[in-house]
């Protein structure tokens, strides 16, 4: 235990200021039980304090005349140094998220995360690879890599309602990321009144956010900004040109809101383009409103989008050994021969369709030949299914009716067969 007699210049003393070491400047005694200590704090400020014998237990001389005594807690020092080493681990392992996750990424997933998305600061990007490319894996790798590099603390994933649990399971099982799903119960039970402020890793359903204005107001509070927002099935955030004006949807307005609340914004969809260039420009305006501002004009708005979007089709996806990830898709027409009944039905339906097509009194627009053919195919399959269902149903009814007068099962089947033969002979074709 340090005694008052041990306090003399230029000793370093702990216990005068909370969690700080001070340097003794001078000591003036008052009798043998008290003294006035003049000391200099870490900031250079000089102050004094009266000390008595009962203050001795809280005092500790670090080292006489030396401010660096190296007598601190070695375990705590190792813990801090290890945390600092982990924080800088990405400088030594460029694919750290891959090695610390339960995934076996494919070449196109690694290039998407480490060559395309991570170098972009800030990230405003559309990932539009074909279905089956593993866009969820790419998003998980991006999230974990940004966390490791200290660039992400708060992340919001917006997805259709049916995919929320799948996202939560994949992110936790493969990347050990404990995301919470937004629900009404959690919103009402929030201690601060704003559940988003209490959780840093959140999964929210798309329509829950787009249709609920109260939830959107909570997203817009000043302290509720996000480091990364990921939108799955982003083609649902749509707006269209119709009748010379833009038709905005609630989902599109949500996309505009989220775009302004985050530094990194990632859209993911396998169908980014619906065939209308003006609608596609509105979609890309969620990523860069300045570049895609204004109404699209064909021949005038030709914008390079390679820095905003990546799309890889299944034919271009390869394994590490260079073999295709998916088998080759081969489309061909397989001919088949109609039975007599099917051919008769085909001719009858075709004749009826042609009559309607050529009828001059028909005020509705006649269908095209392709439409007639496609409807005929559906009709053929539907009629066939209907015949099987009716046969099963009425056979059961006949069995029940005949069974009231005939007890032998063999005789019941013979009676039903005779009735069916008589019905076919009397009709000869499908009735109306």
C-alpha positions, 0 to 999 in steps of 0.5 A: 500500500502506498503511504503519504510519505511515498509522494514526492516529485516526480513520482507518477501516481494513480488514484487522484484522477479517475483512470488517469496517472498524474505526476507529482509537482510538489508536496506540502505537509500539514502535521503528520496526518495530512498534506497538500499535493500539487500535481500535473494531469495528462493534459498538462493542467496543474491542480492540487488536492488535500490528502489524509491518511484514510486516502492511502488505500486508493493511491498507488505509485506507478514508478518513482520518477518514470511515467511508463512502468509497464505494470499494466494488465497483460491479459487486457493488453493482449486482448486489445492487441488481438482485437486490433490485429483482427480489425486489420486482418483484411489487409493480409487476407483479401478474401477474409469473409470467404475463409470465415464463412460456411460457403464454397463460393464460385468464381463469379461470386468472388469476382462480383464481391471483390472485383466489382462491388467492394472497390466502389465507394460508395456502392450504388449497384444493380446485381442482375445475374440469372436465377441460380447464380447465388445472389444471396451468397454474394450479398452475405459475403459483401456484408461480412467483408464490410463489417470486417473492414469496419465500414458497416455497422447498420444493415437493412435487407428488404425482400418480399415477405415470403423470403424473409425467413430464408434470408435470416436463415442463410445469413446466420447459418452461412455467415454468422450474422444475427439479423432480426426480422421486423414484425408488428410485435417488435415495433410495439415492444420497442423500448425507445419507440423506434425499433430500427434504432435498437437493432443494427442488422434488420430484415424487413418485408417489402410491402410492410415498409411500402404500405405503412407510413408510420414505419417509413416515418421511423426510418426517416428519423435523423439517427436512423441511417444505414451503412448498407441497404440491400433490396432483393427482387428489386424489379418490384420497385417499379415505375412506368411511363403511361399516357405521357406521364410517370406512374409511380408506385408505393414500392418505387417511392420506398426505393427512393426513400431507402436510396437517400438513407444509406451510403451503400445501396445494392439492388438485386434482381434477375429481371431488371429490364421489362423491355421498355427503356423508359421504365428501365431508366426510372429503375436506374434512377434509384441508384443515380438520380442525377444521371437518369433524371428527366423523361427518356427520349429514344436516340438521345438518352444512351447512357453507359451503365457498366459501372452501375450494373452486372449481369451474367447469364447461366451460359457464362457461369463456370466452375473453378475447373472451367466446366459450365455450372449449369447444363446446356439448355437445348430447345427443340420441338418433339412431334407426337401423333394425336389419337383419333379422339384427340384429332376429332376434338382438335378439328372441332375446336379449330372449326369453332375458333375459325368461325368466331375469327371470321364472323363479321358480326363479332364486335370484339377483336378476333384472336390471332392464330397463335392465341387460338393454337395456345388456347386449343392446347390448354383446352385439350388438356383441360377437357382430358382432365375434366373427362377423367374427373367426371368418369371417376365421380359418376362411376362412384355415383353409379356404384352407389346407386347400383349397389342398392339393388345388387349385392355381388361386387362382380355383378355391380361392375358388370352392371356399370360397364353395361350402362356405360356402353349403352351411354356411349352408343346413344351419344356417339360423341361428347355432348354439350 
